[in-house]
Amino acid sequence: MLTDLHVPGDSPLHRVRPLAKILGLMGLCTGVFLVDAGWLVGALGAVVLAGYALAGLAARHAWAALRPALWVLAAIFAAQVWIAGPAAAGFVVGRFGVLILAAALVTLTTRSSELVDGILAALHFAPRWVPKRRIALAISLCLRFIPLVRSVLAEIRQAQQARGLDRNLSAVLVPLVVRTLKTADEVAEAIYARSFD
């Protein structure tokens, strides 16, 4: 079953219009890649963390957003250390960390249905040939699949730990891929049955 990342609340950030959040996220993403000083990236990161506090979200929510990406960030850091040195590596990883936290903050404070409405509003002035509803649906499904994959992964890891197979990567990845693809097929069939165009 597809679920929502949204954490209910009545904070000022929860009440901001979805379109404003999306535009703010786009502006932040642009700003993170335009700045060329580490302290500016740190300042943007502090602003994002202040947003978590303003929304009444606990530190565990920020950690839950970063944790799945730690291996990727570690790989990026190692590659950048090899190419450009530790300072540049920390700068690049800091950029990605800020982006991940900011995107998670938007999804945590906005219902998926509201995000879809916000995306449709943002695409309002796009050319008529742009498939606005399909783009909004695709983004909505991506957001809903994130918690689904997390929960399935947790279930599989617990089951494989009970069998003593938790260190066997294929014993975890194969059932995860199979169950995820099965759910994707079910969702596709449901969309087709409703004649979504």
Order of alpha helices (4+ residues) and beta strands (2+ residues): alpha-alpha-alpha-alpha-alpha-alpha-alpha-alpha-alpha
